Amino acid sequence: MSMPRKLAGVRYFTFHAELLPHTEQVVFHKTTLWGNLVRHYVDIKNLEKIDASRVPSPLMWDANVFDS
């Protein structure tokens, strides 16, 4: 029963973001469903702030671990 929430968390949740000023990038650290670490490197110029309502899975927000 908790699988849909876990899948939403794996897809959208980033547990750590790290700024790399020398390369002008941000590294987003995520885990897969099986616990493998995945890093996504994104150029700062390509970052975009989005509203939480644009995340297509409402299950992401059911757990009370996020700041408003």
HTML snippet that shows the backbone in 3Dmol.js (N, CA, C, O; Angstrom):
<script src="https://3Dmol.org/build/3Dmol-min.js"></script>
<div id="view" style="width:600px;height:400px;position:relative"></div>
<script>
const pdb = `
ATOM      1  N   MET A   1       0.806  -1.202   0.000  1.00  0.00           N
ATOM      2  CA  MET A   1       0.000   0.000   0.000  1.00  0.00           C
ATOM      3  C   MET A   1       0.846   1.260   0.000  1.00  0.00           C
ATOM      4  O   MET A   1       0.388   2.315  -0.440  1.00  0.00           O
ATOM      5  N   SER A   2       2.061   1.163   0.484  1.00  0.00           N
ATOM      6  CA  SER A   2       2.905   2.360   0.521  1.00  0.00           C
ATOM      7  C   SER A   2       3.725   2.536  -0.753  1.00  0.00           C
ATOM      8  O   SER A   2       4.460   3.517  -0.872  1.00  0.00           O
ATOM      9  N   MET A   3       3.623   1.625  -1.695  1.00  0.00           N
ATOM     10  CA  MET A   3       4.432   1.701  -2.910  1.00  0.00           C
ATOM     11  C   MET A   3       4.211   2.984  -3.713  1.00  0.00           C
ATOM     12  O   MET A   3       5.196   3.577  -4.152  1.00  0.00           O
ATOM     13  N   PRO A   4       2.967   3.453  -3.933  1.00  0.00           N
ATOM     14  CA  PRO A   4       2.821   4.713  -4.687  1.00  0.00           C
ATOM     15  C   PRO A   4       3.553   5.890  -4.036  1.00  0.00           C
ATOM     16  O   PRO A   4       4.144   6.709  -4.739  1.00  0.00           O
ATOM     17  N   ARG A   5       3.521   5.981  -2.720  1.00  0.00           N
ATOM     18  CA  ARG A   5       4.238   7.060  -2.038  1.00  0.00           C
ATOM     19  C   ARG A   5       5.739   6.898  -2.199  1.00  0.00           C
ATOM     20  O   ARG A   5       6.450   7.881  -2.404  1.00  0.00           O
ATOM     21  N   LYS A   6       6.227   5.669  -2.107  1.00  0.00           N
ATOM     22  CA  LYS A   6       7.664   5.422  -2.273  1.00  0.00           C
ATOM     23  C   LYS A   6       8.108   5.771  -3.687  1.00  0.00           C
ATOM     24  O   LYS A   6       9.162   6.377  -3.878  1.00  0.00           O
ATOM     25  N   LEU A   7       7.318   5.396  -4.665  1.00  0.00           N
ATOM     26  CA  LEU A   7       7.674   5.713  -6.051  1.00  0.00           C
ATOM     27  C   LEU A   7       7.687   7.222  -6.287  1.00  0.00           C
ATOM     28  O   LEU A   7       8.560   7.723  -6.996  1.00  0.00           O
ATOM     29  N   ALA A   8       6.736   7.952  -5.707  1.00  0.00           N
ATOM     30  CA  ALA A   8       6.722   9.414  -5.834  1.00  0.00           C
ATOM     31  C   ALA A   8       7.955  10.012  -5.166  1.00  0.00           C
ATOM     32  O   ALA A   8       8.567  10.935  -5.703  1.00  0.00           O
ATOM     33  N   GLY A   9       8.318   9.492  -4.005  1.00  0.00           N
ATOM     34  CA  GLY A   9       9.502   9.992  -3.313  1.00  0.00           C
ATOM     35  C   GLY A   9      10.771   9.745  -4.089  1.00  0.00           C
ATOM     36  O   GLY A   9      11.637  10.616  -4.166  1.00  0.00           O
ATOM     37  N   VAL A  10      10.890   8.565  -4.663  1.00  0.00           N
ATOM     38  CA  VAL A  10      12.071   8.235  -5.464  1.00  0.00           C
ATOM     39  C   VAL A  10      12.152   9.136  -6.689  1.00  0.00           C
ATOM     40  O   VAL A  10      13.239   9.557  -7.085  1.00  0.00           O
ATOM     41  N   ARG A  11      11.023   9.425  -7.278  1.00  0.00           N
ATOM     42  CA  ARG A  11      11.002  10.222  -8.510  1.00  0.00           C
ATOM     43  C   ARG A  11      11.318  11.691  -8.254  1.00  0.00           C
ATOM     44  O   ARG A  11      12.044  12.306  -9.035  1.00  0.00           O
ATOM     45  N   TYR A  12      10.784  12.268  -7.172  1.00  0.00           N
ATOM     46  CA  TYR A  12      10.841  13.717  -6.991  1.00  0.00           C
ATOM     47  C   TYR A  12      11.679  14.192  -5.809  1.00  0.00           C
ATOM     48  O   TYR A  12      12.069  15.359  -5.787  1.00  0.00           O
ATOM     49  N   PHE A  13      11.973  13.348  -4.834  1.00  0.00           N
ATOM     50  CA  PHE A  13      12.634  13.816  -3.615  1.00  0.00           C
ATOM     51  C   PHE A  13      14.147  13.846  -3.768  1.00  0.00           C
ATOM     52  O   PHE A  13      14.757  12.861  -4.186  1.00  0.00           O
ATOM     53  N   THR A  14      14.742  14.974  -3.431  1.00  0.00           N
ATOM     54  CA  THR A  14      16.186  15.151  -3.388  1.00  0.00           C
ATOM     55  C   THR A  14      16.593  15.296  -1.931  1.00  0.00           C
ATOM     56  O   THR A  14      16.125  16.211  -1.254  1.00  0.00           O
ATOM     57  N   PHE A  15      17.458  14.412  -1.430  1.00  0.00           N
ATOM     58  CA  PHE A  15      17.815  14.488  -0.020  1.00  0.00           C
ATOM     59  C   PHE A  15      18.986  15.415   0.239  1.00  0.00           C
ATOM     60  O   PHE A  15      19.239  15.782   1.387  1.00  0.00           O
ATOM     61  N   HIS A  16      19.709  15.803  -0.807  1.00  0.00           N
ATOM     62  CA  HIS A  16      20.829  16.729  -0.615  1.00  0.00           C
ATOM     63  C   HIS A  16      21.121  17.431  -1.939  1.00  0.00           C
ATOM     64  O   HIS A  16      21.126  16.806  -3.000  1.00  0.00           O
ATOM     65  N   ALA A  17      21.361  18.723  -1.861  1.00  0.00           N
ATOM     66  CA  ALA A  17      21.779  19.490  -3.036  1.00  0.00           C
ATOM     67  C   ALA A  17      23.075  20.204  -2.682  1.00  0.00           C
ATOM     68  O   ALA A  17      23.203  20.776  -1.599  1.00  0.00           O
ATOM     69  N   GLU A  18      24.011  20.168  -3.579  1.00  0.00           N
ATOM     70  CA  GLU A  18      25.350  20.696  -3.316  1.00  0.00           C
ATOM     71  C   GLU A  18      25.742  21.671  -4.427  1.00  0.00           C
ATOM     72  O   GLU A  18      25.649  21.347  -5.611  1.00  0.00           O
ATOM     73  N   LEU A  19      26.175  22.854  -4.035  1.00  0.00           N
ATOM     74  CA  LEU A  19      26.596  23.872  -4.994  1.00  0.00           C
ATOM     75  C   LEU A  19      28.062  23.670  -5.342  1.00  0.00           C
ATOM     76  O   LEU A  19      28.905  23.510  -4.459  1.00  0.00           O
ATOM     77  N   LEU A  20      28.357  23.679  -6.637  1.00  0.00           N
ATOM     78  CA  LEU A  20      29.735  23.603  -7.126  1.00  0.00           C
ATOM     79  C   LEU A  20      30.054  24.927  -7.819  1.00  0.00           C
ATOM     80  O   LEU A  20      29.880  25.035  -9.033  1.00  0.00           O
ATOM     81  N   PRO A  21      30.521  25.941  -7.074  1.00  0.00           N
ATOM     82  CA  PRO A  21      30.709  27.263  -7.665  1.00  0.00           C
ATOM     83  C   PRO A  21      31.785  27.305  -8.746  1.00  0.00           C
ATOM     84  O   PRO A  21      31.702  28.122  -9.664  1.00  0.00           O
ATOM     85  N   HIS A  22      32.789  26.445  -8.652  1.00  0.00           N
ATOM     86  CA  HIS A  22      33.868  26.471  -9.641  1.00  0.00           C
ATOM     87  C   HIS A  22      33.404  25.984 -11.017  1.00  0.00           C
ATOM     88  O   HIS A  22      34.003  26.352 -12.028  1.00  0.00           O
ATOM     89  N   THR A  23      32.355  25.167 -11.073  1.00  0.00           N
ATOM     90  CA  THR A  23      31.820  24.717 -12.357  1.00  0.00           C
ATOM     91  C   THR A  23      30.455  25.334 -12.652  1.00  0.00           C
ATOM     92  O   THR A  23      29.856  25.055 -13.690  1.00  0.00           O
ATOM     93  N   GLU A  24      29.964  26.170 -11.742  1.00  0.00           N
ATOM     94  CA  GLU A  24      28.644  26.796 -11.849  1.00  0.00           C
ATOM     95  C   GLU A  24      27.555  25.748 -12.054  1.00  0.00           C
ATOM     96  O   GLU A  24      26.724  25.847 -12.956  1.00  0.00           O
ATOM     97  N   GLN A  25      27.591  24.736 -11.177  1.00  0.00           N
ATOM     98  CA  GLN A  25      26.612  23.657 -11.230  1.00  0.00           C
ATOM     99  C   GLN A  25      26.075  23.366  -9.835  1.00  0.00           C
ATOM    100  O   GLN A  25      26.663  23.756  -8.826  1.00  0.00           O
ATOM    101  N   VAL A  26      24.949  22.675  -9.808  1.00  0.00           N
ATOM    102  CA  VAL A  26      24.379  22.142  -8.578  1.00  0.00           C
ATOM    103  C   VAL A  26      24.255  20.636  -8.766  1.00  0.00           C
ATOM    104  O   VAL A  26      23.839  20.167  -9.826  1.00  0.00           O
ATOM    105  N   VAL A  27      24.619  19.880  -7.730  1.00  0.00           N
ATOM    106  CA  VAL A  27      24.488  18.430  -7.765  1.00  0.00           C
ATOM    107  C   VAL A  27      23.311  18.059  -6.868  1.00  0.00           C
ATOM    108  O   VAL A  27      23.280  18.408  -5.688  1.00  0.00           O
ATOM    109  N   PHE A  28      22.348  17.351  -7.440  1.00  0.00           N
ATOM    110  CA  PHE A  28      21.204  16.869  -6.681  1.00  0.00           C
ATOM    111  C   PHE A  28      21.422  15.396  -6.387  1.00  0.00           C
ATOM    112  O   PHE A  28      21.585  14.591  -7.303  1.00  0.00           O
ATOM    113  N   HIS A  29      21.424  15.042  -5.101  1.00  0.00           N
ATOM    114  CA  HIS A  29      21.629  13.658  -4.670  1.00  0.00           C
ATOM    115  C   HIS A  29      20.267  13.024  -4.405  1.00  0.00           C
ATOM    116  O   HIS A  29      19.461  13.550  -3.638  1.00  0.00           O
ATOM    117  N   LYS A  30      20.025  11.893  -5.049  1.00  0.00           N
ATOM    118  CA  LYS A  30      18.778  11.150  -4.897  1.00  0.00           C
ATOM    119  C   LYS A  30      19.115   9.675  -4.698  1.00  0.00           C
ATOM    120  O   LYS A  30      20.244   9.245  -4.933  1.00  0.00           O
ATOM    121  N   THR A  31      18.119   8.913  -4.264  1.00  0.00           N
ATOM    122  CA  THR A  31      18.292   7.467  -4.189  1.00  0.00           C
ATOM    123  C   THR A  31      17.230   6.793  -5.047  1.00  0.00           C
ATOM    124  O   THR A  31      16.141   7.326  -5.258  1.00  0.00           O
ATOM    125  N   THR A  32      17.577   5.608  -5.536  1.00  0.00           N
ATOM    126  CA  THR A  32      16.617   4.836  -6.319  1.00  0.00           C
ATOM    127  C   THR A  32      15.781   3.991  -5.370  1.00  0.00           C
ATOM    128  O   THR A  32      15.995   4.006  -4.158  1.00  0.00           O
ATOM    129  N   LEU A  33      14.842   3.267  -5.922  1.00  0.00           N
ATOM    130  CA  LEU A  33      13.976   2.419  -5.117  1.00  0.00           C
ATOM    131  C   LEU A  33      14.775   1.374  -4.347  1.00  0.00           C
ATOM    132  O   LEU A  33      14.367   0.957  -3.263  1.00  0.00           O
ATOM    133  N   TRP A  34      15.892   0.955  -4.887  1.00  0.00           N
ATOM    134  CA  TRP A  34      16.706  -0.084  -4.241  1.00  0.00           C
ATOM    135  C   TRP A  34      17.862   0.498  -3.446  1.00  0.00           C
ATOM    136  O   TRP A  34      18.751  -0.244  -3.029  1.00  0.00           O
ATOM    137  N   GLY A  35      17.874   1.804  -3.225  1.00  0.00           N
ATOM    138  CA  GLY A  35      18.872   2.430  -2.364  1.00  0.00           C
ATOM    139  C   GLY A  35      20.157   2.849  -3.045  1.00  0.00           C
ATOM    140  O   GLY A  35      21.101   3.247  -2.362  1.00  0.00           O
ATOM    141  N   ASN A  36      20.229   2.776  -4.346  1.00  0.00           N
ATOM    142  CA  ASN A  36      21.431   3.223  -5.056  1.00  0.00           C
ATOM    143  C   ASN A  36      21.459   4.741  -5.123  1.00  0.00           C
ATOM    144  O   ASN A  36      20.421   5.374  -5.317  1.00  0.00           O
ATOM    145  N   LEU A  37      22.617   5.319  -4.967  1.00  0.00           N
ATOM    146  CA  LEU A  37      22.790   6.761  -5.022  1.00  0.00           C
ATOM    147  C   LEU A  37      22.874   7.232  -6.468  1.00  0.00           C
ATOM    148  O   LEU A  37      23.611   6.663  -7.273  1.00  0.00           O
ATOM    149  N   VAL A  38      22.111   8.280  -6.792  1.00  0.00           N
ATOM    150  CA  VAL A  38      22.121   8.869  -8.130  1.00  0.00           C
ATOM    151  C   VAL A  38      22.402  10.354  -7.969  1.00  0.00           C
ATOM    152  O   VAL A  38      21.809  11.019  -7.119  1.00  0.00           O
ATOM    153  N   ARG A  39      23.308  10.868  -8.787  1.00  0.00           N
ATOM    154  CA  ARG A  39      23.637  12.294  -8.760  1.00  0.00           C
ATOM    155  C   ARG A  39      23.272  12.918 -10.099  1.00  0.00           C
ATOM    156  O   ARG A  39      23.629  12.401 -11.158  1.00  0.00           O
ATOM    157  N   HIS A  40      22.553  14.042 -10.037  1.00  0.00           N
ATOM    158  CA  HIS A  40      22.184  14.781 -11.238  1.00  0.00           C
ATOM    159  C   HIS A  40      22.911  16.122 -11.205  1.00  0.00           C
ATOM    160  O   HIS A  40      22.706  16.917 -10.288  1.00  0.00           O
ATOM    161  N   TYR A  41      23.754  16.376 -12.195  1.00  0.00           N
ATOM    162  CA  TYR A  41      24.490  17.633 -12.290  1.00  0.00           C
ATOM    163  C   TYR A  41      23.704  18.575 -13.200  1.00  0.00           C
ATOM    164  O   TYR A  41      23.373  18.226 -14.333  1.00  0.00           O
ATOM    165  N   VAL A  42      23.411  19.771 -12.691  1.00  0.00           N
ATOM    166  CA  VAL A  42      22.617  20.739 -13.436  1.00  0.00           C
ATOM    167  C   VAL A  42      23.348  22.081 -13.438  1.00  0.00           C
ATOM    168  O   VAL A  42      23.810  22.541 -12.393  1.00  0.00           O
ATOM    169  N   ASP A  43      23.452  22.702 -14.600  1.00  0.00           N
ATOM    170  CA  ASP A  43      24.027  24.040 -14.679  1.00  0.00           C
ATOM    171  C   ASP A  43      23.111  25.030 -13.967  1.00  0.00           C
ATOM    172  O   ASP A  43      21.888  24.945 -14.079  1.00  0.00           O
ATOM    173  N   ILE A  44      23.704  25.960 -13.241  1.00  0.00           N
ATOM    174  CA  ILE A  44      22.923  26.947 -12.490  1.00  0.00           C
ATOM    175  C   ILE A  44      22.006  27.737 -13.410  1.00  0.00           C
ATOM    176  O   ILE A  44      20.883  28.063 -13.024  1.00  0.00           O
ATOM    177  N   LYS A  45      22.454  28.046 -14.601  1.00  0.00           N
ATOM    178  CA  LYS A  45      21.645  28.843 -15.528  1.00  0.00           C
ATOM    179  C   LYS A  45      20.387  28.097 -15.984  1.00  0.00           C
ATOM    180  O   LYS A  45      19.446  28.719 -16.478  1.00  0.00           O
ATOM    181  N   ASN A  46      20.364  26.774 -15.824  1.00  0.00           N
ATOM    182  CA  ASN A  46      19.212  25.981 -16.240  1.00  0.00           C
ATOM    183  C   ASN A  46      18.224  25.696 -15.111  1.00  0.00           C
ATOM    184  O   ASN A  46      17.207  25.040 -15.335  1.00  0.00           O
ATOM    185  N   LEU A  47      18.509  26.182 -13.897  1.00  0.00           N
ATOM    186  CA  LEU A  47      17.598  25.954 -12.779  1.00  0.00           C
ATOM    187  C   LEU A  47      16.376  26.847 -12.900  1.00  0.00           C
ATOM    188  O   LEU A  47      16.448  27.966 -13.407  1.00  0.00           O
ATOM    189  N   GLU A  48      15.269  26.332 -12.429  1.00  0.00           N
ATOM    190  CA  GLU A  48      14.010  27.059 -12.497  1.00  0.00           C
ATOM    191  C   GLU A  48      13.227  26.766 -11.223  1.00  0.00           C
ATOM    192  O   GLU A  48      13.088  25.608 -10.830  1.00  0.00           O
ATOM    193  N   LYS A  49      12.716  27.808 -10.578  1.00  0.00           N
ATOM    194  CA  LYS A  49      11.902  27.613  -9.386  1.00  0.00           C
ATOM    195  C   LYS A  49      10.482  27.275  -9.824  1.00  0.00           C
ATOM    196  O   LYS A  49       9.888  27.965 -10.653  1.00  0.00           O
ATOM    197  N   ILE A  50       9.954  26.197  -9.250  1.00  0.00           N
ATOM    198  CA  ILE A  50       8.588  25.816  -9.574  1.00  0.00           C
ATOM    199  C   ILE A  50       7.773  25.747  -8.294  1.00  0.00           C
ATOM    200  O   ILE A  50       8.320  25.554  -7.208  1.00  0.00           O
ATOM    201  N   ASP A  51       6.480  25.902  -8.425  1.00  0.00           N
ATOM    202  CA  ASP A  51       5.571  25.806  -7.294  1.00  0.00           C
ATOM    203  C   ASP A  51       5.319  24.326  -6.981  1.00  0.00           C
ATOM    204  O   ASP A  51       5.339  23.481  -7.875  1.00  0.00           O
ATOM    205  N   ALA A  52       5.086  24.033  -5.720  1.00  0.00           N
ATOM    206  CA  ALA A  52       4.839  22.649  -5.317  1.00  0.00           C
ATOM    207  C   ALA A  52       3.618  22.068  -6.004  1.00  0.00           C
ATOM    208  O   ALA A  52       3.524  20.850  -6.156  1.00  0.00           O
ATOM    209  N   SER A  53       2.691  22.897  -6.420  1.00  0.00           N
ATOM    210  CA  SER A  53       1.487  22.400  -7.085  1.00  0.00           C
ATOM    211  C   SER A  53       1.789  21.810  -8.464  1.00  0.00           C
ATOM    212  O   SER A  53       0.948  21.114  -9.032  1.00  0.00           O
ATOM    213  N   ARG A  54       2.969  22.076  -9.004  1.00  0.00           N
ATOM    214  CA  ARG A  54       3.335  21.519 -10.314  1.00  0.00           C
ATOM    215  C   ARG A  54       3.872  20.097 -10.234  1.00  0.00           C
ATOM    216  O   ARG A  54       4.022  19.434 -11.260  1.00  0.00           O
ATOM    217  N   VAL A  55       4.164  19.616  -9.016  1.00  0.00           N
ATOM    218  CA  VAL A  55       4.590  18.224  -8.868  1.00  0.00           C
ATOM    219  C   VAL A  55       3.347  17.362  -9.050  1.00  0.00           C
ATOM    220  O   VAL A  55       2.398  17.488  -8.276  1.00  0.00           O
ATOM    221  N   PRO A  56       3.331  16.489 -10.055  1.00  0.00           N
ATOM    222  CA  PRO A  56       2.103  15.791 -10.421  1.00  0.00           C
ATOM    223  C   PRO A  56       1.644  14.715  -9.437  1.00  0.00           C
ATOM    224  O   PRO A  56       0.582  14.126  -9.637  1.00  0.00           O
ATOM    225  N   SER A  57       2.400  14.446  -8.400  1.00  0.00           N
ATOM    226  CA  SER A  57       1.998  13.409  -7.452  1.00  0.00           C
ATOM    227  C   SER A  57       1.673  14.026  -6.094  1.00  0.00           C
ATOM    228  O   SER A  57       2.583  14.467  -5.393  1.00  0.00           O
ATOM    229  N   PRO A  58       0.398  14.067  -5.707  1.00  0.00           N
ATOM    230  CA  PRO A  58       0.051  14.609  -4.386  1.00  0.00           C
ATOM    231  C   PRO A  58       0.559  13.742  -3.250  1.00  0.00           C
ATOM    232  O   PRO A  58       0.647  14.208  -2.114  1.00  0.00           O
ATOM    233  N   LEU A  59       0.897  12.482  -3.533  1.00  0.00           N
ATOM    234  CA  LEU A  59       1.420  11.606  -2.487  1.00  0.00           C
ATOM    235  C   LEU A  59       2.760  12.092  -1.948  1.00  0.00           C
ATOM    236  O   LEU A  59       3.146  11.736  -0.834  1.00  0.00           O
ATOM    237  N   MET A  60       3.461  12.890  -2.718  1.00  0.00           N
ATOM    238  CA  MET A  60       4.753  13.426  -2.283  1.00  0.00           C
ATOM    239  C   MET A  60       4.599  14.257  -1.020  1.00  0.00           C
ATOM    240  O   MET A  60       5.520  14.316  -0.205  1.00  0.00           O
ATOM    241  N   TRP A  61       3.456  14.899  -0.844  1.00  0.00           N
ATOM    242  CA  TRP A  61       3.264  15.849   0.254  1.00  0.00           C
ATOM    243  C   TRP A  61       2.495  15.254   1.422  1.00  0.00           C
ATOM    244  O   TRP A  61       2.223  15.961   2.392  1.00  0.00           O
ATOM    245  N   ASP A  62       2.140  13.984   1.361  1.00  0.00           N
ATOM    246  CA  ASP A  62       1.373  13.367   2.445  1.00  0.00           C
ATOM    247  C   ASP A  62       2.191  13.202   3.717  1.00  0.00           C
ATOM    248  O   ASP A  62       1.636  13.286   4.812  1.00  0.00           O
ATOM    249  N   ALA A  63       3.464  12.975   3.605  1.00  0.00           N
ATOM    250  CA  ALA A  63       4.325  12.851   4.782  1.00  0.00           C
ATOM    251  C   ALA A  63       4.691  14.240   5.278  1.00  0.00           C
ATOM    252  O   ALA A  63       5.007  15.117   4.475  1.00  0.00           O
ATOM    253  N   ASN A  64       4.654  14.450   6.564  1.00  0.00           N
ATOM    254  CA  ASN A  64       4.898  15.769   7.144  1.00  0.00           C
ATOM    255  C   ASN A  64       6.384  15.952   7.449  1.00  0.00           C
ATOM    256  O   ASN A  64       6.776  16.072   8.609  1.00  0.00           O
ATOM    257  N   VAL A  65       7.208  15.973   6.396  1.00  0.00           N
ATOM    258  CA  VAL A  65       8.653  16.157   6.583  1.00  0.00           C
ATOM    259  C   VAL A  65       9.194  17.340   5.811  1.00  0.00           C
ATOM    260  O   VAL A  65      10.403  17.568   5.799  1.00  0.00           O
ATOM    261  N   PHE A  66       8.313  18.107   5.158  1.00  0.00           N
ATOM    262  CA  PHE A  66       8.737  19.213   4.331  1.00  0.00           C
ATOM    263  C   PHE A  66       8.347  20.543   4.953  1.00  0.00           C
ATOM    264  O   PHE A  66       7.288  20.662   5.569  1.00  0.00           O
ATOM    265  N   ASP A  67       9.205  21.542   4.791  1.00  0.00           N
ATOM    266  CA  ASP A  67       8.866  22.892   5.218  1.00  0.00           C
ATOM    267  C   ASP A  67       7.867  23.468   4.241  1.00  0.00           C
ATOM    268  O   ASP A  67       7.903  23.171   3.047  1.00  0.00           O
ATOM    269  N   SER A  68       6.979  24.292   4.754  1.00  0.00           N
ATOM    270  CA  SER A  68       5.998  24.920   3.850  1.00  0.00           C
ATOM    271  C   SER A  68       6.678  25.918   2.950  1.00  0.00           C
ATOM    272  O   SER A  68       6.023  26.549   2.121  1.00  0.00           O
TER     273      SER A  68
END
`;
const viewer = $3Dmol.createViewer("view");
viewer.addModel(pdb, "pdb");
viewer.setStyle({}, {cartoon: {color: "spectrum"}});
viewer.zoomTo();
viewer.render();
</script>
